[in-house]
Amino acid sequence: MKKAIYPGSFDPMTFGHLDIIERSSKIFDELNVAVLRNNAKNPLFSTDERVSMIKDMTSHLPNVTVSSFDGLLVEYADEIGAGIVIRGLRAVTDFEYELQIAQTNRIVNPKLDTVFLTTSLEYAYLSSTIVKEVASYGGDISKFVPEKILPEVYKKLNINR
């Protein structure tokens, strides 16, 4: 059985993230969506909130699990038995950064491979940062995030919509 891990901050989860999760779930026997706990960042949502949102948005995918981790991805992947890391690429600029990370991960853990999935064209521009930026000005983010997440984003930003 092939088990993959899709790590990220998912703050908040976007349609682009969901697209990568759904497509990955069709390729691999098991997919673990791993939410990074990063104390250096100041996330909009807590780790528990992000895990809960992703679980809700992926409940229709029986081979997808959601967890959180801190520390090195290579160690967590080993801990859960994942041999493949999934990374989504929006543009060529993403590839340069992601390639460096993939090569470093491979040196630290030679059993770990990285698979890059290009984002569906309709989400190529989309990032969690863009979602937060638009929402912070009261803009419509309904084309960026699942409907259940919409009110949560506005609530966190103290935006009445």
C-alpha positions in Angstrom: 0.0 0.0 0.0 1.2 3.5 -0.9 0.8 6.0 1.9 1.4 9.7 1.1 1.5 12.8 3.2 0.3 16.3 2.1 1.8 18.8 4.6 1.0 22.4 4.9 -0.3 25.2 7.1 -3.8 25.3 5.4 -4.5 28.7 7.0 -7.3 28.6 5.8 -7.9 25.7 3.6 -8.7 26.8 0.0 -10.3 25.1 -3.1 -6.7 24.7 -4.3 -5.8 22.6 -1.3 -9.0 20.6 -1.6 -8.3 20.0 -5.3 -4.8 18.5 -4.5 -6.3 16.4 -1.7 -9.0 15.0 -3.9 -6.7 14.2 -6.7 -4.0 12.7 -4.4 -6.7 10.5 -2.8 -7.3 8.9 -6.1 -3.6 8.1 -6.7 -2.6 6.8 -3.3 -4.1 4.1 -1.0 -3.8 6.4 2.0 -3.4 10.1 2.2 -2.5 11.9 5.5 -3.2 15.7 5.4 -0.7 17.0 7.9 -1.2 20.5 9.4 2.1 22.1 10.5 2.2 23.6 13.9 4.6 26.4 13.4 5.2 28.7 16.4 7.2 31.1 14.2 4.1 32.0 12.2 1.0 33.8 13.5 -1.8 31.8 12.0 -5.4 33.0 11.6 -6.7 29.7 12.8 -5.4 27.5 15.6 -4.0 24.1 14.7 -7.0 22.3 16.1 -9.4 24.6 14.1 -7.5 23.9 10.9 -7.5 20.1 11.5 -11.2 20.2 12.2 -12.0 22.2 9.0 -10.0 19.9 6.9 -11.6 16.8 8.4 -15.0 18.3 7.7 -14.1 19.2 4.1 -12.6 15.7 3.4 -15.1 13.5 5.2 -16.3 12.2 1.8 -12.8 10.7 1.1 -12.5 7.4 3.0 -8.8 7.1 2.5 -7.9 10.5 3.9 -6.9 11.2 7.4 -5.9 14.5 9.0 -3.4 15.2 11.7 -1.0 17.8 12.9 2.7 17.8 13.5 5.7 20.0 14.5 9.3 19.5 13.8 10.8 17.9 10.7 8.4 16.6 8.0 10.8 13.7 7.3 10.5 12.5 10.8 6.8 12.8 10.9 6.4 11.0 7.6 8.5 8.2 9.0 6.5 8.1 12.2 3.2 7.6 10.3 4.7 5.3 7.6 4.3 7.6 4.6 6.9 7.2 1.9 5.7 10.0 -0.4 5.2 13.7 0.1 2.6 15.5 -2.0 3.3 19.1 -3.0 1.1 21.3 -5.1 2.7 23.6 -7.7 1.0 26.8 -8.9 3.8 28.4 -10.9 7.4 27.9 -11.9 8.5 30.0 -8.9 7.0 27.4 -6.6 9.0 24.6 -8.3 12.4 26.2 -7.4 11.6 26.4 -3.7 9.8 23.0 -3.6 12.6 21.3 -5.5 15.1 22.4 -2.8 12.9 21.2 0.0 12.3 17.8 -1.8 16.0 17.3 -2.4 16.8 18.2 1.2 14.1 15.8 2.5 15.5 13.0 0.3 19.0 13.5 1.7 17.8 13.5 5.3 15.5 10.5 4.6 16.4 8.5 1.4 13.2 6.5 1.7 11.0 9.6 1.2 10.0 10.7 -2.3 8.2 13.8 -3.3 5.4 13.9 -6.0 4.5 17.3 -7.4 1.0 17.9 -8.6 0.3 21.0 -10.7 -2.7 22.9 -9.4 -5.8 22.9 -11.6 -5.7 26.0 -13.8 -8.7 27.5 -12.1 -6.7 27.7 -8.8 -3.3 28.6 -10.1 -3.4 32.1 -8.6 -4.8 31.0 -5.2 -3.1 31.0 -1.9 -4.2 31.2 1.8 -2.3 34.6 1.9 -4.5 36.0 -0.9 -7.6 34.7 0.8 -6.7 36.4 4.1 -5.8 39.6 2.2 -9.1 39.8 0.3 -11.1 38.9 3.3 -9.4 41.4 5.6 -10.9 44.2 3.4 -14.3 42.6 3.4 -14.0 41.2 -0.1 -15.9 38.2 -1.4 -13.8 35.0 -0.9 -16.6 32.6 -1.9 -14.6 31.6 -5.0 -11.5 30.8 -2.9 -12.7 28.7 0.0 -15.5 26.1 0.7 -18.8 27.6 1.9 -18.5 26.3 5.4 -15.2 28.0 5.9 -16.4 31.4 4.6 -18.0 32.7 7.9 -15.1 31.3 10.0 -12.6 33.4 8.0 -14.7 36.6 8.3 -15.3 36.0 12.0 -11.6 35.6 12.8 -10.9 38.9 11.0 -13.9 40.6 12.7 -15.5 41.3 9.4 -19.3 41.5 9.2 -20.6 39.9 6.0 
